Amino acid sequence: MIVPPRASVKSETGWRPGGPRDVDCLLGVCRVRCRMEFCDLDHHVLRHRVFQLFERISAVPRCSGREEAVAGEVIAIAREHGLSASRSTAGNVIVAVPGTRPAAPGRDAAGKTPLVLQAHLDMVCEKDPGTEHDFSRDPIRVVRDGEWLRAVGTTLGADDGIGVALALAVAIGVRDDVGGAGLELLFTVNEEAGMSGARAVGPGTIRGRRMVNLDSEFDGQIVTGCAGNRGVVVELPVKSENLSFPGCARLRVGGLRGGHSGVDIHRRRANAIVLLCDVVRRINARSDLGDVRVAAMSGGEAGNAIPRNAEAVISVPNADDTEIRRTVSRAATELRSEYPDEKSLEIDIVPDSHDARRVVTVEDGERIVSLVRSLPCGPIELRQDGVETSASIGRMELTDRVCRVSVSLRGHESAGIERVTETIRSAAREFGATAAVSGEYAPWPSSRSALADACEKAWVAATGERPLVAPVHAGLECGIIAAAVPGLEAVAIGPTVEYAHSPFERLSIASTLRVYRFLLELCRGIA
């Protein structure tokens, strides 16, 4: 079960647990009234169907590429409520909700087809160092923290488990009162690691020609376009040699906030890989300490997440341990000043029992550090409504033959992505490395459609507020699916999710229910 908080907290209604109340349950969404003198709102609201379904989905392992179990769970949920569900050869799940009343007259061609609600089944699987959690077996432990849901020590998977839960909850809620051609639910696989599920969608996969993607993370925004993405892998050949002196130390960078390499890229989050190389450079710059010998170096877990942790095993011959620690401590102080929002930043160096028989040469160690520091990382070009192009170093690994660095590029124009790619190729050539494209998808150009207009009207009716209609600097499946399905109109929307792709990830409870109410309004109005 979703664990409520230990301490009472003020709810969205203004009521505190332990006192009498006579208000609609959490903004009236549950459509029931609670008159219990000592009702626990925390327990009450989490009985809502959306959160029950989210809890059920969170209990099933679903890392990218391993969605078999969660696909089976989603199909089971649909069939429990009398809905037909099937799985495609690509692994995607399609649920059909037939119409139960005639469609309103005057519909255009798209309006005579089912409304598609789309989300992805997989999640980014990251955990805090020291957290014992097996993503192939263990359920996500979801807890309530005030007005948010989060996980204990791992990513929450609200990206995009809450989208799956919302689509199912809405389908169950309107299945006996949906007009016209009804609804279709499309749940794709492997969104976080290549979007292969979206790439497998074709004209015959879905009947609908209006699609609402539920993978956005901004309450109150109707997304009408998104950035494209390109992965670039930089490989630097290195030479190794035997270590001629004993003694190694482990240099660690951790405690960073991390986050989504698209939606959080403008927030000036520190990148653990970049910081690690900066500290190694500082140690190497101390001529009195001797040359740094690198035995191991790694960082990052997911290519589309800003790395929170990185570490290196190094050896410095004839060095004074006190001076090395002092250099590292000084670097930590200066970097905390440079990144004031990284309040939990930790940089330390400790003795290590690593049996470093092999280290890269001094020259190659310096090339690794210089190469990483020369690669673009962060916002690169800006536009009036946000970031135009960006790059994020996502992963790094070192073997005795090659140093491999993965960079994720995003841009709203293909030409911008190509410019950043060429910058990386140029940097790679300077240090004798190669740069190869490892996968990409095109931008989804922003455009206004009849569906966007209908969504704006439904949002105003459901919330009393006017939404922002704009593109987002993140990757969504809409563009890929819209390119494959002729005549498809698409938008994206979703509840507020903060710190996605990191163990700090959290989901707004009130925002989730606002989106649920919006979807009910939309489905009953245009389906």
FENUR-V331431 format. One record per pair of residues at least 6 apart in sequence whose ideal C-beta (glycine too) atoms are under 8 Angstrom apart, sorted by the first residue. I is the first residue (numbers start at 1). GAP is how many residues later the second one is. Records with the same first field share a line. If there is no record, write none. Layout:
I: GAP  GAP
This chain:
1: 54
2: 44  49  53  140  141  142  147
3: 138  139  140  141
4: 36  38  39  42  139  140
5: 37  138  139  140  141
8: 8  9  10
9: 7  33  137  138
10: 6
11: 6  15  30  31  34  136
12: 14  15  135  497  498
13: 8  10  11  13  14  28
15: 6  8  26
17: 21  22  23  24  25
18: 20
19: 19
20: 17
21: 13  14  18  20
22: 11  13
23: 10  11
24: 6  7  8  9
25: 6  7  8  9  16  19  20
26: 15  18  19  22  483  484  487
27: 483  486  487  490
29: 19  484  485  487  488
30: 14  15  17  18
34: 7  10
42: 102
45: 6  464  468
46: 6  98
48: 465  468
49: 120  123  124
50: 112  115  116  119  462  463  466
51: 98  114  458  461
53: 24  111  112  115  116
54: 88  95  104  107  108  111
55: 87
56: 17  21
57: 13  16  17  100  104  107  108
58: 81  82  84  93  98  99  103
59: 80  81
60: 9  10  13  79
61: 8  9  74  75  76  77  78
62: 7  8  59  60  61  95  99
63: 59  60  62  72  73
64: 58  59  60  61  125  126  127  128  129  130
65: 57  124  125  128
66: 56  70
67: 24  54  55  122  123
68: 23
70: 51  52
71: 16  20  22  50  116  118
74: 11  19  21  47  90  94  113
75: 10  11  12  18  20
77: 91
78: 6  7  17  90  93  107
79: 6
81: 90  91  94
82: 93
83: 12  13  14  88  89  92
84: 11  12
85: 8  9  10  11
86: 7  8
87: 6  7
88: 6  112  117
89: 111
90: 99  106  107  110
91: 98  99  106  109
92: 94  95  96  97  105  108  109  113
93: 28  92  93  94
94: 90  91  92  93  111  112
95: 73  76  89  90  92
96: 18  86  87  88  89
97: 17  74  77  78  81  85  86  87  88
98: 80  84
99: 15  79  80  81  82  83  428
100: 75  76  77  78  79  82
101: 76  77  78
102: 77  78
103: 8  9  76  77  78
104: 75  76
107: 73
108: 342
109: 100  378
110: 99  100  340  341  377  379
111: 69  99  339  415
112: 68  69
113: 68  94  95  96  97
114: 66  67  68  69  70  92  93  94  413
115: 67  68  69  93  95  96  97  407  408  411  412
116: 67  68  69  70  90  92  94  95  96
117: 49  50  53  54  66  67  68  69  94  95  97  402
118: 45  49  67  68  69  70  93  94  95  96  97  359  363
119: 41  44  45  47  48  67  68  69  94  95  96
120: 40  43  44  67  68  69  70  71  72  77  78  95  357
121: 39  43  66  67  68  70  76
122: 38  67  68  69  70  71
123: 32  34  36  37  38  69
124: 31  33  35  68  178  180  181  376  377
125: 10  29  30  177
126: 28  29  132  175  176  179  182  375  376  377
127: 6  8  26  27  28  376
128: 25  26  375
129: 125  180
131: 21  22  23  372
133: 20  21
135: 19
140: 11  14  15  16  17
141: 10  11  12  13
142: 7  8  9  14
143: 6  7  8  9
144: 365
145: 361
147: 361  362  363
148: 350  358  359  360  361
149: 7  9  357  358  360
150: 6  354  355  356  357
151: 6  352  354
153: 350
154: 349
155: 345  346  347  348  350
156: 349  350  351
157: 348
158: 337  339  342  347  348  349
159: 56  58  101  338  341  342  346
160: 31  54  55  334
162: 52  332  333  335  345  350
163: 50  51  52  331
164: 23  50
166: 48  328  329  346  349  350  353
167: 18  20  47
168: 17
169: 347
170: 13  346  349  350  353
171: 12  14
173: 347
174: 9  346  349  350  353
177: 347
178: 345  346  349
179: 345  348
180: 347
181: 26  27  346
182: 345
183: 340  344
184: 22  23  24
186: 15  19  20  25
188: 7  9  10  13  289
189: 7  8
190: 6  7
191: 6  7  24  286
192: 110  112
193: 110
194: 245
195: 246  280  282  285
197: 280
198: 279  282  283
199: 242  281  285
201: 279  280  283  284
202: 282  283
203: 281  282  283
205: 280
206: 279
208: 280
209: 276  278  279  280
210: 241  278  279  280  316
211: 240  267  270  271  277  278  279  280
212: 239  243  278  279  280  281  307  310
213: 10  263  264  265  277  278  279  280
214: 278  279  280  301
215: 261  262  277  279
216: 7  256  260  276  277  278
217: 43  46  257  277  278  279  280  281  283
218: 45  250  254  276  278
219: 275  276  277  289  292  295  296
220: 239  243  245  247  248
221: 246  247  248  249  251  272
222: 230  233  234  237  245  246  247  248  269  270  271
223: 247  248  249  253  255  268  269  270
224: 222  223  224  225  228  245  246  247  267
225: 187  218  219  220  221  222  245  246  247  254
226: 186  217  218  245  246  247  248  249  250  252  253  266
227: 35  160  163  183  184  185  216  244  245  246  247  248
228: 182  183  184  186  189  212  213  214  215  216  247  251
229: 33  75  179  180  181  188  211  212  246
230: 178  179  187  191  207  209  210
231: 72  175  176  177  178  206  207  208  209
232: 174  175  177  189  192  203  204  205  206
233: 171  172  173  174  202  203  205
234: 137  141  170  171  172  173  190  193  194  199  200  201
235: 167  168  169  170  198  199  200  201
236: 128  131  132  135  166  167  168  169  192  195  196  197
237: 164  165  195  196
238: 122  123  126  129  130  160  162  163  164  165
239: 121  122  125
240: 118  119  120  121  160  161
241: 117  118  119  120
242: 115  116
243: 50  52  72  113  114  115  116
245: 70  72  73
247: 68  104
248: 47  65  66  67  103  104  105  106  108
249: 64  65  66  67  75  100  101  102  103
250: 61  62  63  99  100  101  102  104
251: 25  28  29  60  61  62  63  77  96  97  98
252: 57  58  59  94  95  96  97  98
253: 19  22  23  26  46  56  57  58  92  93  94
254: 18  54  55  56  57  92
255: 53  87  89  90  91
256: 13  14  15  16  19  50  51  52  53  86  88  89
257: 12  13  49  51  84  85  87  242  245  247
258: 11  47  48  49  50  241  243  244  246
259: 8  10  46  47  240  241  242  243  245
260: 44  45  46  214  239  240  241
261: 42  43  44  45  129  131  133  147  149  240
262: 42  128  148  210  211  212  213
263: 209  210  211  237
264: 42  235  236
265: 41  113  114  122  125  127  145  208
266: 113  120  121  124  207
267: 74
268: 71  73  110
269: 37  70  72  73
270: 65  69  72  75
271: 35  36  106  107  121  122
272: 27  28  35  36  37  38
273: 26  27  34  37  99  120  122  123  132
274: 98  99  103  119
275: 35  60  72
276: 21  23  34  35  36
277: 91  92  95  96
278: 53  57  95
279: 49  52  68
280: 12  14  32  34  85  89
281: 88  89  92
282: 45  46  48  49
283: 6  9  31  33  41  44  45
284: 7  8  81  82  85
286: 37  41
288: 35
289: 27  30  31  34  35  38
290: 26  27  28  29
291: 25  26  71  74
292: 22  23  24  70  73
293: 21  22  23  24  63  66  67  69  72
294: 18  19  20  65  66  71  74  104
295: 18  19  20  59  61  63  64  65
296: 15  16  17  58  60  102
297: 13  14  15  16  71  99  100  101  106
298: 12  13  14  98  99  100
299: 8  10  11  12  96  97
300: 7  9  10  93  94  95  96  106
301: 6  94
302: 92  93  199
303: 91  92  103  105
304: 88  90  104  171  197
305: 89  196  197
306: 86  88  195  196
307: 86  87  88  89
308: 194
310: 86
313: 39  41  43
315: 41  44
316: 8
324: 25
325: 24
328: 19  20  21
331: 16
332: 13  14  15  16
335: 7  10  12
336: 6  9
339: 6
358: 42
359: 6
360: 8  38  40  43
364: 39
367: 64  65
368: 30  35
370: 61
371: 32  34  56  57  60  62
372: 21  24  33
374: 53  56  57
375: 16  18  30  32  49  52
376: 15  31  44  47  48
377: 14  15  16  30
378: 12  13  14
379: 8  10  11
380: 8  9  10  11  36  40
381: 6  7  8  30  35
382: 6
383: 29
385: 85  86
386: 86  87
387: 23  86
388: 23  24  25  28
389: 20  21  22  23  24  27  28  30  31
390: 19  20  21  83
391: 16  17  18  19  29  33
392: 15  16  18
393: 12  13  14
394: 12  13  14
395: 9  10  11
396: 7  8  9  10
397: 6  7
398: 6
406: 32
407: 17
409: 8  11  12  15
410: 7  63  64  65
411: 6  9  32
412: 31  34  59  61
413: 30
414: 28  29
417: 23  26
421: 14  16
424: 11
425: 10
427: 8
428: 6  7
441: 34  38  39
442: 37  38  41
443: 36
444: 27  32  34  35  36  38  46
445: 34
446: 24  25
448: 21
449: 40  41  42
450: 39
451: 38  39  40
452: 17  37  39
454: 68  71  72
455: 12  36  38  63  67
456: 10  11  13
457: 68
458: 60  63  64  67  68
459: 6  7  8  59  62
460: 6  7
461: 60  64
462: 52  55  56  58  59
463: 51  54  55
472: 20
476: 16
478: 12  13  14
481: 7  9
482: 6  7  8
493: 22  25
494: 21
495: 12  13  16  17  19  20
496: 11  12  15
497: 8  9  10  11
498: 6  7  8  10
499: 6  7
